[in-house]
Amino acid sequence: MKKYWGYVPAIFCAGYYAVVCICTGRLGGVQLLWLALAGFFALFCRLYRRQRDQKAGASRKTKLALRICTVLFAAGLIFGGIAEGMILSAMAREPARSADYVLVLGAKVNGTVPSLSLRQRIDRAAAYLKENPQSKVIASGGRGADEGISEALAIAQELKAQGIDENRILLEDKSTSTEENLSFSMALLVSDGGSVNSPVVIVTSDFHIFRALRLAGRAGYGNVSGCAASSSVVLSPMNHLREILAVSYYFATGAL
């Protein structure tokens, strides 16, 4: 039994993939990263055991493959740790009070019903708006091919149901990405009488705060802070892994 302990990370990743599939009802998508990680750890362990068993007689290919896997693993830990540190730091910051505008970033709508992620963002936005009655809110998000209504409309309907006056709600229902959320909402904000320096609080899922704020800066927002909505504990590893990869990609391409 002892010789199989090295496969524990691979077994964990494969098991977590199954858990995510059950929770989301999907087999594909970003959760496939966990199967990829399971395969990587299984290969790493197999190469390590082969080199250990062969000792000095290990083949050159085995040694090279093990070194490559070791470098990839170390690089992943370093860059992943840096990215996660920035994500956690942004999550912990409190939003500015008395913002002129609250920007709620859209998420999946199941038919006409907000997904759990979107509902959590709506609830957090409603709480902020009740504490800051002078703030207006921009509900941002278009309608996907598999959505019954736009994300913006779903946000607006739920906010009104929670007692937020519809006169405080602005709709941006054309965007299909975070970048478009921010760009289109800025245009709406300006047309409403605001400016690039108007105090804005962005409401999104906690793990998404860091990237949203960096993209907001790139989009021209001059006075912006984040308001973190809670997210699923079970799906937290998947969400953070996805965000780490997204942050790393954006930094590599210069988008952040």
C-alpha positions, 0 to 999 in steps of 0.5 A: 500500500505504501508504494501507492501513496505517491498517487494520492494527488492524482486520485484527489484531482480525479475525485474532485473532477467527479465532484465538480461534474456532479455539482455543475451537471457538466462533464466538460469545460474548465473542470477538465483541468482537474483531469489534466492535473490528475494525469500530470501527477500520475505521470510524475509519480510513475517517472519518480518510482521508475527512476528510484527503482532503476537507480543508476540504471535509469534511462536518459529519457526517464531522467529528462522527463522527470526533470521536465515534470519537476520544473513544470511543477515548481514553476506552477507552484511559484507563479500560482502562489504569486497569482493566488496571493494577489487574488486573496489580497483583493478579496480581503479589501473592503469596498469604498463607501458612498460610491456614486455607482455600483457595477454588478458584473453578470454571470450565468442565468438558467432560463430566467433564474439567476445561477447561484453565482449571480444570485450571490453577486445580487445579494451582495450588491443589494446589501451595499445599496441599502447601506448606501442609498445615494448610490446608483447601480449598473446591472451589466451582462448580455443574453447568452444563447442558452439564457432566457433573459439577459443577465442585466435584466435578471440582476435588475429584477432581483434587486427590485424584488429586494427593495431597490428602487428601479429609478436607481437601476441602469441596464447594460445588456449587450456585453459578453465578457468582463472587458465588455461589461466594463467598457459598455458600463463606462459609456452608460455611466458617462451618459448618465452624468458620471465621469471616469473619476466617479467613485465606482464599486464593482460587485463580483465573485470574491475570486474574480475581484482582482482581475476585474479591478485590474481590467477596470483600471485598463478600461479607464476607471479612475476611482474604483474598488471591489465588493466581494460576493461569496462563492461556493466553498465546494467549487472554490478550488476550481474557481481559484485554479481557473482564476490563477490561469486567467491572471497568469494569461492576462499578465503574460499577454500584457492585458493586466 
